[in-house]
Amino acid sequence: MRNEFTAVFERDGDWWIAYCPEIPGANGLGKTKQEARQSLADAISLILQDRREDGLRGVPPDAERETVVVT
């Protein structure tokens, strides 16, 4: 499955700051733009994984689960 998100990059002195408007709290930082991009990708992945786990905690064990693909 492929997910695409917006990455916004800003310079702050010697650093690149990155954030994703679609995922509140997803931020990245790096000395290079590529480092900031990877840091942001890691943050997005962790946030989505945490939200998925948190959302599934209350699902009854006998409930049916399926994957929905959005394109």
C-alpha positions in Angstrom: 0.0 0.0 0.0 1.3 3.4 -0.9 0.5 6.6 1.1 1.3 10.0 -0.1 1.4 13.1 2.1 2.4 16.7 1.7 5.8 17.7 3.0 6.5 21.4 3.7 10.2 22.4 4.1 11.5 25.6 5.7 15.1 26.7 6.5 16.0 27.7 10.0 19.6 28.8 10.0 21.7 25.6 9.2 18.7 23.3 9.7 15.8 22.1 7.5 12.5 21.8 9.2 9.8 19.7 7.7 6.1 19.1 8.6 3.1 17.5 7.2 -0.2 19.5 7.3 -2.3 16.4 6.9 -0.8 14.7 10.0 -0.8 17.0 13.0 2.3 16.5 15.1 4.4 15.0 12.2 7.6 17.0 12.1 11.1 16.4 10.8 14.5 18.0 11.2 17.8 17.6 9.5 21.0 19.3 8.5 20.0 18.5 4.9 16.7 18.5 3.2 17.0 14.8 2.6 17.6 14.2 6.4 14.5 16.3 7.2 12.5 14.4 4.6 13.5 11.0 6.2 12.9 12.3 9.7 9.4 13.5 8.6 8.7 10.1 7.0 9.7 8.3 10.2 7.5 10.6 12.2 4.5 10.0 9.9 5.0 6.3 10.1 5.2 6.2 13.9 2.1 8.4 14.3 0.0 6.4 11.9 1.1 3.1 13.5 0.2 4.5 17.0 -3.2 5.8 15.8 -4.0 2.4 14.1 -3.1 0.5 17.3 -5.0 2.9 19.5 -8.1 2.7 17.2 -8.1 -1.1 17.2 -7.9 -1.5 21.0 -11.7 -1.1 21.4 -12.6 -3.5 18.5 -14.5 -6.6 19.7 -12.6 -9.8 19.0 -15.4 -11.2 16.9 -15.7 -8.1 14.7 -14.7 -8.6 11.0 -11.7 -6.6 9.7 -10.9 -5.8 6.1 -8.4 -3.6 4.4 -9.7 -0.6 2.5 -7.4 0.9 -0.2 -7.8 4.5 -1.1 -6.4 5.8 -4.4 
